[in-house]
Amino acid sequence: MWCKVLVCAVLSTLIKYVSPSEIQTSPNTNATLPCNVTFPLFVLGDRIDQSLIKVSWISNGSDIASFQNAATQIRNGFSWDASDFVNGDFSLTLLRAGLDQQGVYECTVSYNSTLLHSSNVSFSILASPTLSIPQQRVVLEKESQLKCHAGGFYPPPVSFSWTRDEQVIQPPYEVEGEQTVDGYYVAVGNLTFYPSREDWNVTFGCRVSHSGNYQELDFQLNITYLPSVKLSAAPSRSNNIPLTLYCDVDRFYPEDVSVSWFQNGTLLSESPATEQNPDGTFRTRRYYTLSPRQREQGGTVECAVSQPGVLHPVSGLISLEKLDLKDEAPVLTKSAKASVAMMCISIVLVLLLCFGFSWRRRDEKQKSLSVSGIILPPRVVVGQKGRVSVSIEGRRVDRVQTVWFLNDTPISDVSLKASEKVPLLSSRGEMYYYKLHTQGPLHSSGRDTQQLISALTFIPKISVHKGAVFKCQVSYAGKDKIVVERVSEKFTILSAPEVSEIQLAETPNDSDVISLTVRASHFHPDVITFRWFCEGGELSPVASQASSSPRPNSEGFFSAYSQCKLPQSELEKGRTKVWVSVHHIALKRPVTRETKGFIKRPIVSEIISSTSPDKALTLGCEITDFYPPNISVTWLKLREGEQDDGEEEVIEGGELWGPIQTHPKLCRATASLKRNATNQQNKERGGGIKCRVEHCSLEEPIERHWRNVGIVAPSIPSSISVCWSSEGVGVFSLLLKGGHPKVKLLWAAGGATLSPLVSNETEEMGDDGRRELRSVCALERSTSLLSQTNEQLERQKNGDAIKTNSAVTDPHTEGIRYIDEKVDGENNELYREEGTESEGDEDSDKERDEDPNALHINRINLMTGPRENDRARLRVCVEITHPALKLPVYRTWTEPSVEISSSA
């Protein structure tokens, strides 16, 4: 009988190089850097010894993690599971990944000083921007600018575009942005336009594109209609009685306006009523009565109208000296008339005498100026523009120049430079912002006099403006002489506090008492008040930094906290309402924070899985020790792949049993998810399920992962197929169908003791659509070290081999070169001298190493004694391991006793 066997042998490559890969994730999330190794079969045969494994992760020239001599060293912020090393999984997990962890990571794996694997993984962060539009109030038919803030994104740049009624009014343009101290970027998009009446109730939108993702924020404009202002005086019979003025403000919108009265630049006070015009705008008349003393001061009275979102108020001005007061003619006696006549004659004589002097000093009078005091804004708030100004009156104000100082330092206009950097200046910015304004000359109420207003707009910064004064020096152009200098009063800079929510915590030394803490930050000045209340009345704080003069930070802002304590039993009832009121001079009304009930964080167990008789899969996790009982659970399916690299979809059908109250302040619940076995689930590769738990006590949700979805055992044949040649070379094969993930096989052969063999595996899809894995192992048995025939030496010298592709597919395929079998059918055993090889063997081995499609011929020596017939029976065994199998499955072929006797 002829048995045909292919003759070819080549060693398979041991080192597996992996092309670089890229991992990208969101900030503060966990990311896994893959590093997987397939151990060579000769290693598997010895059972992996962890002390021989050496693993290292390196990034930017520094060691991240290492494993050597069964000892682990790993940097904070990283983790891995050493128990997976024997399965060839050396992946590294980044915990709460940040920008400082970006870069290229190199994984190197060695076993017994032999390099098995080396790969690079590029890791980066992708953070989407958050959008905000600080203000939408604009002035009708005035140049307006809208700003769209995109913050907290990485990497740059972002692209801005603007829409009106979903129509693009400004095409996309890129902004690189500025890097903040935390490493992320902020950018601002600007839209400059002139609002019209048609823009009323129209929806505008700011669109931002970042790394292929789009976000849009819609808003509507609040349009302000500027009023017309007219100031008049009620008739008065005498200068010695009060004078009533009224200010007509017409055709303005919205209704909320404030009217302020100034005399010679000093703020007066008053109160109001408005009416509506037929066209929907409003009108109001405001009165103010000057006392006789105020009338004696003379000068000008100004009615200034301010509106929300309008930088410069609209004003009306009147001069007290030019009022046309209609006084009744007094009834004079004869003596009084005589006195008046004498007085008139005296006045005429005095005028004649002074005429000559006034003529000579006419030029000097023309140059005389009347300069008001510096007018400060009512409130100076950090981050908001403030305006200081002086009013200058005279005949030659067109030749007047002003220079402004902060203390003794000259101020220059930096508004153009600042506008290149968006925003102009934030409340915590590093730049200074000053803009100088000159308005006039304007016609004044005085005869032949003109008015000039010099103003300075600035954005206050505590470190610069705290305790400072403004100075304004007035002089004529081209002259060094300073005509007038005005110095402002010191002003207080305001910054409203940022108040946190009330934080609840158990007192370490007394578990029956709960501490409630609220914090205020970024405020100025340092005086702040916390007042605690409950439904029964006001509470007394037990600790407060506000009462001990908090210290400012590097920017000049203050921070403080206040703490109050209550019995735990009161809060556990869930009916005791506690709130705190924070008072500060920068706040128009106090800030209030409140809480009701006790809060405790939940404890979430790992996900447990079970399979029912109908093969349905049920997942579940326990949620315990939380309060209040309101809790949310979401199940998510992860993307398919070797790693869980992101969420794919929300899974419907999850159930939540409970919450059930186990204690006056504790609850528990059980979240479950049932999934039916489907073909699609069987095809899932390396995906997973995520359970996300959200609760009011958590800043971020708690997540638990369940992996290895769709593990299916392969179909294993009952025996090993074998074909022997007449010269003692056999081809053993095993065909496995289906299964996920890929099965692992280990061949071994020998007598009483088995030695690992080298095999070859090929994988392809079968006709039924299932994956088929065929494993083939070639074996040559040797029992003695006698002579070899010339034919055998010639075969070794020529390097005949078993071709892998054909032998694995079908060992009986036609057209394959076979080993000749003797006609008489006798087994021609191959005898070799132990420990020696001919030069032809070395050449043959080299040729086999160069052939990538060769099947290695394993050689087993079964000699057990000095005599030729003292050998054991040959056993060939294959070990099959798979995650779906609780224990490995073995298939064994044992040499029949007939063959041993015939061979002997």
Secondary structure, 3 states (H helix, E strand, C coil): CCCCCCECCCCCCCCEECCCEEEEECCCCCEEECCECCCCHHHHHCCCCHHHEEEEEEECCEEEEEEECCEEEECCCEECCHHHHHHCECCEEECCCCHHHCEEEEEEEEECCEEEEEEEEEEEECECCEEECCCCEEECCCCEEEEEEEEEEECCCEEEEEEECCEEEEEEEEECCEECCCCCEEEEEEEEECCCHHHCCCEEEEEEEECCEEEEEEEECEEEECCEEEEEECCCCCCCCCEEEEEEEEEEECCCCEEEEEECCEECCCCCCEEECCCCCEEEEEEEEECHHHHHHCCEEEEEEECCCCCCCEEEEEEHHHCCCCCCCCCCCHHHHHHHHHHHHHHHHHHHHHHHHHHHCHHHHHCCEEECCCECCCCEECCCCEEEEEEEEECCHHHEEEEEEECCEECCCCHHHHHCCCCCCCCCCCCCCEEEEEEEEEECCCCCCEEEEEEEEECCCHHHHCCCCEEEEEEECCCCCEEEEEECCCCCEEECCEECCCEEEEECCEEEEEEEEEEEEEEECCCCEEEEEECCEEECCCEEHHHHCCCCCCCCCEEEEEEEEEEHHHHHCCCCEEEEEEECCCCCCCEEEEEECCCECCEECCCEEEECCCCCEEEEEEEEEEECCCEEEEEEEECCCCCCCCEEEECCCCEEEEEEEEECCEEEEEEEEEECCCHHHHCCCCCEEEEEEEECCCCCCEEEEEECCCCECCECCCCCEEEECCCCEEEEEEEEECCECCCEEEEEEECCCEEECCCEEEEEECCCCCEEEEEEEEEEEECCCCCCCHHHHHHHHHCCECEHHHHHHCCCCCCCCCCCCCCCCCCCCCCCCCCCCCHHHHHHHHHHHHCCCECCEEEEECECCCCCCCECCCEEEEEEECCCCCCCEEEEEECCHHHHHHHC
